[in-house]
Amino acid sequence: MDTDEFWGVMMKRGSTLMRHKAGDKDSAMQIIGYVLESHRQIVLDIQHEMVNEGRKVEDTAAGRFLALLDEYTTVLEDRSASL
């Protein structure tokens, strides 16, 4: 089997592979410890859009998605009420 078929592409891009044994608290704690100690900074898209691009929440991709979801919910409620 080719490694790229499974985790190879991710590993080449800097991912770390760790094995967790189901039900094993120690292996779970090892993984959590690694994540907490890695000190990797994660910037969410919404943070980038608001801080770096100066957008308001409603002008971010997340804000637009929530507006669409709200519209969709309203349409579904209206249709359900008319049944």
N, C-alpha and C positions, 0 to 999 in steps of 0.2 A: 504494500500500500504506500502511496505517495504521501509524505507528511503534509504537503500543501493541501491535500484533500481534507484534512482535519483541522489541525491548529497551526500549520506551518505559516500561512499568510499572516495570521495574527502575531505569531512569534517574531516574524521578520519585521513587524511594525512596532515591536517593543512590548508586546503583551507578556505576562508572566503566567505560566501554567502551574497550578497547584492541585494536588489530589485531595479530595475530601472523602473520608470513609463515612458512609451514612450511619448516623447514630453515635458517632465518635466526637464527643465534646472537645477533646484535646485538638483534633485536627481542625475543627471549626474555629476554635480559639486561635490557632496558629494562623489561619487565613485572615481572620479579623485583625489580629495583631500586625500582620504584614501590611494590610491595607492602611491601618491607622499610622503605622510608622513610616510609610512611604512618603508622606508629606507632599504628595502630588496635589497640585492645585487644579481644581476642576472649575471651569467657568461654563455656566449654562448659557445657551443661546440667548435666553431672555435677559440675562445679566449683561452680556456683551451688547445686545441691542440697546438696552437702556443706558448703560454707563458709557460705552465707547461711541455709540451712534446718537445718543441723546434723545431716544424715542420715549414716548409715553407708553404705558402698559398696553393701552388699546391699539397702539401702532406697531406692536411687536408681532411676530408670527404666532406666539401663544395667545396674545390678545385677540388677534383676528380669528384664530381657531375657536376660541371661546365664544366670540360673537356669532360665528356660524353655527356652533353647537346650540346656542341659545335660540337662534332662528329655527333650526331644525326641530328642536324640542317643542317650540310653539306650534309649528306646522303639524307635528304628530299629535299634539294635544287637541288641536282644532279638528283634525280628521277623526280622532278617536271619539270626540264629543258628538260628531255628526253621524256616527254609526248607530 
